Amino acid sequence: MKNLAILLSIIGLIGFMVINIGNKTTVAKGELDLLTLASRMQGENILIKEWSLHAREKMGNFQSLQEVEAFTDELQQKYPDWEWRFQTTEKSWEATAVIEDSESQSEAVKILSTPTKGQVQTYVIYEAKGQGWEKEQQGLATTLNSKISDIFRGNATIFSCIQGEFNDKINKSLPDTVNQLLAAFDAKEIEALKEDQFISTSAYSPLLGESIETNGKEMNMQLGLRTKGMGAKTNIVIGTPIITIEY
């Protein structure tokens, strides 16, 4: 139950954040950005510890709560093993479904509908998250694409994020490590916050999906690196188009 509460809190936070970002990004065609992140990070000898994918869509075709409920019923029939919960208040109608696929992987769906001027504003949010990478790598793309196809109507916004660390202690400075990672993604730095043992960088990579705008410039990836000094382990978080997990 503790894990369930944490998962629901995270998906609620991400839902609020993504709704505020709006429709500035759309799902990239072709390979999921999550797989591109993983492939490039592993190529740099980074051990993947955690990954997450968040997808969101404003369902503009729903005109009434009855249509939202019918859509939810369809999802329930497709995924009867998921744990479904419903909540109705004066201001909103909400359905949440959670399943733990394994000890290292879980998924959740949230459907949030609020009445606005006689109609409804409905958002659908999907989250998948897991630990490690080797076991998930083979069938993960098929699984995620299948869920995205089932849940959304073709215009989902997708956020991918991976957390890891270098397999070996590195003797480079933190800025040099950032430059190494930017080069791995053919990325150009847009802006950065740099401290002695922490760097957060926004960048643009042609390998990833469509971008969002920040301070008048386009970006589609963020890197966060933290270390305890030269020769110590370096923790890394990379997200597209932004980092969506705490680091």
N, C-alpha and C positions, 0 to 999 in steps of 0.2 A: 504493500500500500504506500510505503514511503516513496518508492520509485515512481509509482503512478502519480502521486501528488507533485513530485518534482517535474515529471514530464508534462503534466497539465499546466503547471506554472510557466514552464519554458515556452510551450506552444502558445499560451496566452500572451506572454511578453513579446514573442516574435510576431504574433498576429497584430498586436498593437503597433509595433515598430514598422512592419511591412505596410500596413494600411496607411501610415503616415508618409511613407516614402512614395506611395502612389504607383502609377503605372509607367514609371520611367525605364523599366527593364522588361524584357520579354525573354521567354525561354530560347536559348540558343539552338539553332538547328544542328543536327548531327549528334556527335558524341556529347554526353552529359559533361558539363564543366567539372563535376566532381571527379570523374575519371581522369580528366586532363590534369587536375591538381595532383591526384594521387600518383599518376605516372611520372610527372616531372619531379615531384618531391622524392619519390623512391630513386629516381635517377641521380639525385644529389645525396644519396646515402642517408635519407631521413627515415627514421622509424615512425610509422603512423600509429598513433595511440588511440585517437578518436576521430570520427567523421560525422557530419550531419548534412542533411539536405532539407530545406524548407521550400515549399511551393505555395503560392497564393494566387487566387483569382477572384475578381469581383464579378459575380454572376449577374450580369445585366439583363439576361433574358427572363429572369424570374420576376413576375409581376405581383404575385400574391404569396402568402404564407403557405397556402395549400400546395402550390407548385414546389416550394422549398421542401415541404414535408414529403411530397411524392418523390423528389430527387433523393432525399435521405433514405426513404424506404427502398429504393433501388440499390443504394450502396449497402444497406443492411442485408439485402438478399445476396449480394455479391460477396460480402464479408461477414457471414453470420458468426464466425468465431471471435470477432472483435468484441470487446466489452463496450457496449453502447450506453451512454447516459444522456438524459435530456433535462433541460432546465428552461422554464418559462417565467418571465417577469413582465411587468407593465411596459418595459422599454425594449425587451428583446426576447428572441427565441434562439435556443442554442442546443446543438447536438455535438457530443464528443465521443469519439471511439478510440480505443487504445488496444494494442496487442503487443506482447513480447514474443517476437519470433524465435528468440533464443536467449541465452544468458548474455550475449554480447550485442544483440540487435533488437530494436523496438520501432514501432510505427504508431502514429496518431493522426487522426483527422478531426478537424473542428469546423462546424458549419454555424455561422453566426448571422442572424437575420434581425434587422431592426426596421420598424415602420417609419416611413418618411413621406409626408404629404400624401397619404392614401395609398402609397406603394410600399415596397420593401427594398432595403439595401442589404444585399447578401454577400458575404465573403466566405470562401472555402479555403481552409489552410490544411496542408498536409506536411507531416514531418517524419523523416526516417533518420535514425541515428544508430551508430554502432561503435564498437571498439576493435582496434586492429584493422588489418586489411586483407591479408592473404586468403583467409577463408571466404570472405565476401566477394573477392574480386571477380571470380569466374561468372557467377550468375547475377551479380548486383545490378548491372546495367539493364538486363532483361526485366528483373523484378521492379526496379524503380520506374522504368518506362511504362510497364504495364499498369502500375498504380496511377501514374500521372495521366495516362490515357483514360482510365476508368473514372477518375475523380473529376478531371477538369474538362473544359470545352475548347481547348486549343490555344488559350492565351494566358497561360500561367506564368507568373513571375517566379524564378527559381534562385535560391541562395544556397551555395555550397560552401562548406567550411571543413578544414582538416587541421587537427592539432597533432604535433609530433615532436621529435627531438632527433638530433644527429646521432647516428649509431656510435660514433667515436667522438672523443673529446677533440675539439678543434682549437688550433692555435692562431686563428685569424681574429682580427678585431671584429666587433659587431658590425660596423659599417661595411667592412669587406665581405662579411657573410651576407648582408643584405644585398650588396651588389652582385654576389654570386647567384643568389636566388632570382633577382630581377633578370639577370642574363639567361637563366634557365627557362624563363617564361617569355624571353624576348621583350621584356616590359620596360617601360619608361616611367621613372619616378615623377609623380605629380606634386606631392607634398609629403613632409615627414616631421615627426616629433622624435628627437634624438636625445637620449640621456646616456650616461656611462654604461648602464647595464640593461637598458631597454630602448627599443626603437619601434615605432609604429609608422608604417609607410603606406601611402596610397599610390597606386600606379595604374598604368594602362597596358594591357597585353593583347596583341592580336590573336592569341590562341584561345581567348575566352569569349563569352557571349557579350551581348550589347551592354553598353555602359550606362552609368548615371552621371549626373553633372555635379561637380563640387567646385565652388568658387570660380565658376565660368569655364572649368576644364572637365573633360571627360575622363572617367576612371572606371575600371571594372575589376579591380582586385585590391585587397589590403593585406599587408604582412605585419605581424607582430612578433618580435623576437625579444627574449629575455634570457639573461645569463647571470651567473654569479662571478664572472671574471674570466680572464684568459685561462684556457685549459679546462674550464668547467663545462658541464652539460649546457647546451643551448636549447631552450624550448621555443618552438615555432608554431604559430597559427597563421594559416593563409585562408582567406575567404574571397568569394566572388559573388556579387560585386563589392560586398562589404563583409567584415567578420561578424558573425551572428552568435558567437559563444563567448563566455567570459574567459579572459586570459590575463 
